[in-house]
Amino acid sequence: MMVISCQSPVYLTHFKASRYNKFTYSLRHTHSVILLEAENDMKFIQERLGHESYQITADIYSHISKRLDQKSMERYETRLGKINSSKSN
C-alpha cells in the first residue's frame, strides 16, 4: 500500500488540480445561470456548454428554470392585473 503524504508531489498536484476544477466548474455554472436568467433558451445553453443532450442540461439547471418560471408567472399575473384594472375603469 502506497502512502501519500501532504508534502508529496502527487498529493500537491492532485490538490491543485481539484481546486482548479472546482473553480472552473463554479465559473461554468455561474455563466450558465446568468444565461438562463437573461432568458436564453435551454437548447442554446446546452449547445454552448457542449452537453451531449438537452436532457443533461435540463437536469442540471432545472432548479434555475423553476425559479425563472415563477418569476415569469409573477410578471404575467402583474400584467393581467393591469389589464383587468384598466377594463374596470
Buried (B, 14 or more C-beta within 10 A) or exposed (E): EEEEEEEEEEEEEEEEEEEEEEEEEEEEBEEBBEBBEEEEEBEEBBEEBEBEEEEEBBEBBEEBEEEBEEEEEEEEEEEEEEEEEEEEE
